[in-house]
Protein backbone atom coordinates (compact mmCIF):
# COMPACT_ATOMS: atom_id res chain seq x y z
CA UNK A 1 0.00 0.00 0.00
CA UNK A 2 0.96 3.60 -0.54
CA UNK A 3 -0.12 6.85 1.12
CA UNK A 4 -2.03 9.46 -0.85
CA UNK A 5 -3.29 12.90 0.07
CA UNK A 6 -6.94 13.88 -0.33
CA UNK A 7 -7.20 17.25 -2.08
CA UNK A 8 -10.08 18.54 0.06
CA UNK A 9 -8.04 19.59 3.16
CA UNK A 10 -5.70 21.69 1.01
CA UNK A 11 -8.23 22.81 -1.61
CA UNK A 12 -7.98 26.50 -0.74
CA UNK A 13 -4.17 26.31 -0.86
CA UNK A 14 -4.43 24.59 -4.22
CA UNK A 15 -6.67 27.32 -5.63
CA UNK A 16 -4.07 29.94 -4.66
CA UNK A 17 -0.97 27.98 -5.70
CA UNK A 18 -1.83 24.80 -7.63
CA UNK A 19 1.66 23.60 -8.50
CA UNK A 20 3.22 24.67 -5.23
CA UNK A 21 0.59 22.82 -3.19
CA UNK A 22 1.03 19.56 -5.08
CA UNK A 23 4.80 19.88 -4.94
CA UNK A 24 4.66 20.36 -1.16
CA UNK A 25 2.52 17.24 -0.74
CA UNK A 26 5.08 15.30 -2.74
CA UNK A 27 7.91 16.76 -0.64
CA UNK A 28 6.13 15.65 2.54
CA UNK A 29 6.28 12.09 1.23
CA UNK A 30 2.88 11.46 -0.31
CA UNK A 31 2.99 9.44 -3.52
CA UNK A 32 -0.60 9.96 -4.65
CA UNK A 33 -3.39 12.53 -4.75
CA UNK A 34 -7.16 11.93 -4.69
CA UNK A 35 -9.03 14.68 -6.51
CA UNK A 36 -12.17 16.28 -5.13
CA UNK A 37 -15.17 18.30 -6.17
CA UNK A 38 -16.38 20.36 -9.09
CA UNK A 39 -14.05 21.03 -12.02
CA UNK A 40 -12.12 24.22 -11.27
CA UNK A 41 -9.88 24.17 -14.33
CA UNK A 42 -9.39 22.24 -17.53
CA UNK A 43 -8.58 18.56 -17.08
CA UNK A 44 -5.47 18.97 -19.24
CA UNK A 45 -4.15 21.67 -16.88
CA UNK A 46 -4.73 19.50 -13.83
CA UNK A 47 -3.09 16.53 -15.52
CA UNK A 48 -0.01 18.63 -16.28
CA UNK A 49 0.17 19.88 -12.68
CA UNK A 50 -0.03 16.33 -11.35
CA UNK A 51 2.57 15.05 -13.77
CA UNK A 52 4.97 17.85 -12.86
CA UNK A 53 4.51 17.15 -9.14
CA UNK A 54 5.40 13.47 -9.53
CA UNK A 55 2.25 12.36 -7.71
CA UNK A 56 0.00 9.57 -8.94
CA UNK A 57 -3.69 10.33 -9.42
CA UNK A 58 -5.47 7.67 -7.37
CA UNK A 59 -9.06 8.68 -8.08
CA UNK A 60 -11.55 11.53 -7.86
CA UNK A 61 -14.50 12.28 -5.61
CA UNK A 62 -17.27 13.69 -7.79
CA UNK A 63 -20.56 15.24 -6.59
CA UNK A 64 -23.65 13.14 -7.24
CA UNK A 65 -25.46 16.02 -8.95
CA UNK A 66 -22.81 16.23 -11.67
CA UNK A 67 -23.39 12.62 -12.68
CA UNK A 68 -27.12 12.80 -13.33
CA UNK A 69 -28.74 12.94 -16.75
CA UNK A 70 -26.46 14.14 -19.54
CA UNK A 71 -23.93 15.17 -16.91
CA UNK A 72 -22.69 11.59 -16.56
CA UNK A 73 -21.09 11.56 -20.00
CA UNK A 74 -19.53 14.96 -19.32
CA UNK A 75 -18.00 13.58 -16.11
CA UNK A 76 -16.65 10.55 -17.95
CA UNK A 77 -15.14 12.74 -20.69
CA UNK A 78 -13.53 15.02 -18.09
CA UNK A 79 -12.13 12.13 -16.08
CA UNK A 80 -10.78 10.47 -19.21
CA UNK A 81 -9.01 13.72 -20.09
CA UNK A 82 -7.66 13.71 -16.55
CA UNK A 83 -6.48 10.13 -17.15
CA UNK A 84 -8.38 9.00 -14.06
CA UNK A 85 -9.90 5.51 -13.92
CA UNK A 86 -11.58 5.66 -10.51
CA UNK A 87 -14.60 7.86 -9.74
CA UNK A 88 -16.05 8.03 -6.24
CA UNK A 89 -19.48 9.38 -5.34
CA UNK A 90 -18.55 12.12 -2.87
CA UNK A 91 -21.72 11.80 -0.78
CA UNK A 92 -25.38 10.88 -0.74
CA UNK A 93 -27.91 12.21 1.75
CA UNK A 94 -26.58 13.65 4.98
CA UNK A 95 -26.64 17.31 6.07
CA UNK A 96 -25.64 18.35 2.53
CA UNK A 97 -28.86 16.79 1.21
CA UNK A 98 -26.94 15.29 -1.69
CA UNK A 99 -29.40 13.46 -3.91
CA UNK A 100 -32.33 13.89 -1.55
CA UNK A 101 -33.67 16.12 1.21
CA UNK A 102 -33.55 15.11 4.86
CA UNK A 103 -37.33 14.70 4.76
CA UNK A 104 -36.86 12.16 1.95
CA UNK A 105 -34.40 9.98 3.87
CA UNK A 106 -36.27 6.70 3.52
CA UNK A 107 -35.37 3.12 2.69
CA UNK A 108 -37.14 3.53 -0.65
CA UNK A 109 -35.00 6.59 -1.43
CA UNK A 110 -31.78 4.69 -0.77
CA UNK A 111 -33.01 1.75 -2.83
CA UNK A 112 -33.67 4.18 -5.67
CA UNK A 113 -30.12 5.52 -5.27
CA UNK A 114 -28.82 1.95 -5.41
CA UNK A 115 -30.64 1.33 -8.69
CA UNK A 116 -29.16 4.52 -10.13
CA UNK A 117 -25.68 3.57 -8.91
CA UNK A 118 -25.98 0.25 -10.76
CA UNK A 119 -26.96 2.09 -13.96
CA UNK A 120 -24.01 4.45 -13.54
CA UNK A 121 -21.68 1.57 -12.72
CA UNK A 122 -22.45 -0.10 -16.04
CA UNK A 123 -21.74 3.13 -17.92
CA UNK A 124 -18.43 3.55 -16.11
CA UNK A 125 -17.60 -0.10 -16.72
CA UNK A 126 -18.23 0.32 -20.44
CA UNK A 127 -15.88 3.32 -20.36
CA UNK A 128 -13.14 1.25 -18.72
CA UNK A 129 -13.55 2.94 -15.34
CA UNK A 130 -14.70 2.03 -11.84
CA UNK A 131 -17.34 3.60 -9.61
CA UNK A 132 -17.20 3.82 -5.83
CA UNK A 133 -19.05 5.33 -2.88
CA UNK A 134 -17.40 7.42 -0.15
CA UNK A 135 -18.83 6.80 3.33
CA UNK A 136 -19.79 9.29 6.04
CA UNK A 137 -20.72 8.90 9.71
CA UNK A 138 -24.45 8.67 9.06
CA UNK A 139 -23.89 5.78 6.62
CA UNK A 140 -22.75 3.75 9.62
CA UNK A 141 -24.57 5.29 12.58
CA UNK A 142 -28.08 6.28 11.54
CA UNK A 143 -30.89 3.80 11.00
CA UNK A 144 -33.03 4.88 8.08
CA UNK A 145 -36.67 4.67 9.23
CA UNK A 146 -35.28 2.74 12.21
CA UNK A 147 -34.52 -0.24 9.99
CA UNK A 148 -30.99 -0.21 8.57
CA UNK A 149 -28.04 2.07 7.94
CA UNK A 150 -27.73 3.63 4.51
CA UNK A 151 -24.46 1.79 3.77
CA UNK A 152 -26.05 -1.55 4.57
CA UNK A 153 -29.05 -0.71 2.37
CA UNK A 154 -26.71 0.10 -0.49
CA UNK A 155 -24.58 -3.00 0.01
CA UNK A 156 -27.63 -5.24 -0.33
CA UNK A 157 -28.61 -3.65 -3.62
CA UNK A 158 -25.59 -2.35 -5.54
CA UNK A 159 -23.42 -4.42 -7.84
CA UNK A 160 -20.62 -6.28 -6.10
CA UNK A 161 -17.97 -4.44 -8.08
CA UNK A 162 -19.08 -1.01 -6.85
CA UNK A 163 -16.22 0.05 -4.61
CA UNK A 164 -16.65 1.39 -1.08
CA UNK A 165 -14.29 4.02 0.31
CA UNK A 166 -14.34 3.54 4.09
CA UNK A 167 -13.56 6.71 6.05
CA UNK A 168 -12.06 5.61 9.37
CA UNK A 169 -12.96 8.68 11.43
CA UNK A 170 -16.50 8.79 10.07
CA UNK A 171 -16.79 5.07 10.75
CA UNK A 172 -15.82 5.52 14.41
CA UNK A 173 -18.14 8.50 14.79
CA UNK A 174 -20.92 6.32 13.39
CA UNK A 175 -20.27 3.68 16.05
CA UNK A 176 -18.59 1.08 13.84
CA UNK A 177 -15.13 -0.47 13.86
CA UNK A 178 -13.04 0.45 10.80
CA UNK A 179 -11.12 -2.82 10.86
CA UNK A 180 -14.33 -4.85 10.79
CA UNK A 181 -15.80 -2.74 7.99
CA UNK A 182 -12.66 -3.09 5.87
CA UNK A 183 -12.47 -6.84 6.31
CA UNK A 184 -16.14 -7.43 5.48
CA UNK A 185 -15.56 -5.44 2.28
CA UNK A 186 -12.41 -7.31 1.23
CA UNK A 187 -11.71 -6.88 -2.45
CA UNK A 188 -13.82 -3.74 -2.89
CA UNK A 189 -11.98 -1.19 -0.71
CA UNK A 190 -8.97 -0.11 -2.83
CA UNK A 191 -9.01 3.31 -1.16
CA UNK A 192 -9.22 3.90 2.61
CA UNK A 193 -9.70 7.39 3.98
CA UNK A 194 -7.52 7.88 7.05
CA UNK A 195 -9.11 10.50 9.29
CA UNK A 196 -8.15 11.28 12.91
CA UNK A 197 -11.12 11.30 15.30
CA UNK A 198 -11.48 11.75 19.05
CA UNK A 199 -14.43 11.23 21.37
CA UNK A 200 -14.18 14.68 22.96
CA UNK A 201 -12.76 16.93 20.26
CA UNK A 202 -13.99 14.90 17.29
CA UNK A 203 -11.92 15.92 14.26
CA UNK A 204 -9.71 18.39 16.11
CA UNK A 205 -7.15 15.75 17.09
CA UNK A 206 -3.77 14.86 15.67
CA UNK A 207 -3.39 11.54 13.89
CA UNK A 208 -1.78 9.00 16.20
CA UNK A 209 -2.20 11.14 19.30
CA UNK A 210 -3.60 9.78 22.57
CA UNK A 211 -6.92 11.44 21.74
CA UNK A 212 -7.17 9.77 18.33
CA UNK A 213 -9.49 6.76 18.57
CA UNK A 214 -8.19 5.15 15.37
CA UNK A 215 -6.10 2.04 16.04
CA UNK A 216 -3.71 2.69 13.18
CA UNK A 217 -1.64 -0.51 13.32
CA UNK A 218 -4.84 -2.57 13.28
CA UNK A 219 -6.44 -0.42 10.56
CA UNK A 220 -3.37 -0.68 8.32
CA UNK A 221 -3.25 -4.45 8.85
CA UNK A 222 -6.96 -4.79 8.05
CA UNK A 223 -6.53 -2.62 4.95
CA UNK A 224 -3.69 -4.84 3.77
CA UNK A 225 -5.77 -7.97 4.40
CA UNK A 226 -8.72 -6.36 2.57
CA UNK A 227 -6.47 -5.79 -0.48
CA UNK A 228 -6.53 -2.00 -0.22
CA UNK A 229 -4.05 -0.18 -2.43
CA UNK A 230 -4.06 3.37 -1.09
CA UNK A 231 -4.38 4.96 2.33
CA UNK A 232 -5.81 8.41 1.57
CA UNK A 233 -5.15 10.96 4.32
CA UNK A 234 -7.98 13.43 4.98
CA UNK A 235 -7.79 15.31 8.31
CA UNK A 236 -10.61 17.75 9.07
CA UNK A 237 -8.84 19.81 11.72
CA UNK A 238 -8.90 23.59 11.39
CA UNK A 239 -7.11 24.44 14.65
CA UNK A 240 -3.95 22.30 14.75
CA UNK A 241 -1.96 24.23 12.15
CA UNK A 242 -2.15 25.14 8.50
CA UNK A 243 -3.65 22.53 6.16
CA UNK A 244 -0.22 21.56 4.82
CA UNK A 245 1.25 21.38 8.33
CA UNK A 246 -1.58 19.06 9.35
CA UNK A 247 -1.07 16.92 6.25
CA UNK A 248 2.63 16.67 7.11
CA UNK A 249 1.90 15.63 10.71
CA UNK A 250 -0.55 12.99 9.53
CA UNK A 251 1.95 11.53 7.08
CA UNK A 252 4.75 11.36 9.67
CA UNK A 253 2.47 9.60 12.14
CA UNK A 254 0.97 7.12 9.67
CA UNK A 255 4.08 6.21 7.68
CA UNK A 256 5.73 3.96 10.32
CA UNK A 257 2.77 1.56 10.18
CA UNK A 258 2.92 1.10 6.40
CA UNK A 259 5.48 -1.47 5.35
N, C-alpha and C positions, 0 to 999 in steps of 0.2 A: 504494500500500500504506500501511497504517497500523500503528502499534505498540500491541500489547495486552499486558497483564500476565497471567500465569498465576497463579491463586489459590494454588496449592500452596505456593510459597515464603513467603507471608505468611498461611497458614491459621491459625496460632496467634494472630497479631495480630488477624485477622478475628474469631476466636471471642471475644476479649476486648473488641474495639471494632469491630463490623461497619461502622458508618457512617464512623467516623473513618479506618479502614484504606482503604476505597474512596475516600474523599475525598482522602487523601494520595496515592494512586496517580494520581488525576486531576490533582492539583496538580503532581506530578512531570512530567506531560506525556502520560501514557498516555491513549489514547482508547477503549480496549476492555478487557474483562476476560474471561478464559476460566475458567469454573467448574470445580470439581474435587471428586470424591469422593461419599461418601454424603450424603443429605439431612441437614442439621443444623438446619434450620428450615423453616417453611412456604414454599412457592414464592412465595406472594403477598408475604411479608415480604422475601424476597430481591429480588423484582422491584422493590419499593418502594425498597429500599436502593440498587439499581443506578440506578434512575431519578433518585433524589435526588443521586447522585454525578455524574451527567452522562456516565457511561461507557456504551459500547455492550456488550451481551452478545454475544460472538463465537461461543461454543459451550460445551459442557460435556463434560469427561471423566467417564465413568461406569464403575464397576467391572463387569466381565463378569458376575459372580455375580448382580448385581441385574437383569440383563436376560434371565435364563433362566426358562422356564416362564411362570407367570402374572405374574411380575415385569416382563416386557417391557411389558405394557399399563400397569402402574403407573408405569414410567419414562416412557413416552410421555405419560401424563396429567400427571405432575409437570413434565415439560419444556414441555408446552403451557401449563401454568399459569405457568411461568417465562417464557413467550414466547420460548423458545429453539428454533431450527430445526435446529441442528447438534449431533449427539451423537457423541462419540468414545469408542471402546473404550479404556479407560485402559491396559490391558496384557493380554497373554496369555502364559502360561508364565513363564519367568524364575525368579529366586530367590523371588519371591512365590508361585509355583506357582498362578498365576491360570488357572483352567480345567483345569489338569492338573498332576500331580506331576512332579517332575524325572525320576523313573523312567519316566514315560509320555511323555517328549519324543521322539516318533517322527514320521516323515513321515505315517503314517496318522492320528496324532492331529491334526496341523496341517491335514490334508485334511478331517478331520471338523469342525474349527473353521471352515474355509472354507465348508463346506456350511451350517453354522449361521449364519455371517455373511450368507450370501446369503438365507437365510430371514428373518433379522432385517431385512436391507436392504429387502426387499419390504414388510415391515410398516411400517417407517419411511417408505418411499416413499408408501405408501397414506395415511399420516398427514400427508403434506406436509413431511416432514423428511428430512435426510440422515444417513448413518451413515459413520463413519470409523474408522481404526485408528491409534493412537499408537505410534510405533516406539521401541524401546530398543536398547542396544548389541548384545545377543545376536541381535536380528533381523537385524543386518548381519554380525556377526562369528563366529557359531557355525554350523557345518554340522550339521544334524540328521541323525543316523546317518551322518555323513561325506558326505552327498549334496548338500544345498542348505541355504541359510539360510532361517529361518522366514518372513522377508518375501518372499523369492522364491517359496517354496511357496504363500503366500497369493496373491501377485500372479498366479500361473498359474491360480488356481481361483476367486477372488472376482469378483463382477460389476465391470465396468469403471467403474461410477459410485460404487463404494465409495471414499471418500476416504482418503488416506494423510497422516498428520501426521508429517513428517520432523523428528526432533530432531537438530540439528546436532552437538552435543557427543556424544551417543550414537552418531551416525553415525561420527564420527572415532574414537571409542573402539573401535568395531566394525571399523575398518580400511577404511572407505569414504569417498568424497569427497562432502560434502553437495551441492556444485554439480552433480555428475553425477547424484546421486539425484533432485534436484529436477527437472532437465531431462528425465530419462527418465520422470518422472511428470507431465509437463506436462498441465494441465487437471484434475488430481485432487489438487492440494496447496494448497487455499485457505489453510491454516494451517501456518506453519513455526515450530517451536519453536527459539528462539535461546538456546543454552546454552554458556557459556564452558567450555573444556576445555583442559588442558595435559598434556603427556606425563609430566612429573614429578609435579606436584601434582594431576593430574586435575581435579576440579571446584572446587578451591580456588584458582582464578585469576580475576582481574578481566577482564571483557569488554573486548576491545580491547588488553589488555596484551601485552607482548612474549612472555609465557608462553602466551597464548591461541592455540591452533592453528587457530582459525576464521579464514578469510580473509573478513572481513565485507564488503568491497566486492564481491568475487566472489559471495558467497552472496546478497547483496541483489540483484545483477544477475540471478543465476540464478532467484531467486524471482520477480522481475518477469517474466522471460521465460517462466517456468512458470505464469504467471497467478495467482500467490498473491495473496491479499487482505490477510492479516494476518501480521505478524511477532509471535509470542507469546514474550515474554521469560520464561525460567524458569531462573535461576541455582540451583545446588545448594550454593553455599558456605555454611559455617556459621562461618567464622573471619574473614571480611573486613569484618565490621560487622553491624549489625542487618539483618534481612530487608528492611526498607524502605530502609535506606541502600544495600544492595546493589542493590535494584531501581532506585534513583535513579542509581547509578553506571552500571548497564547501559544505562539509557535515554539518559543523556548521551553515552555512548560510541557507541551504535548510531545515534542520531538523525541525525548528519551524513551517513550513507550513504544515507538514505531521502529521496528527492526527491519 
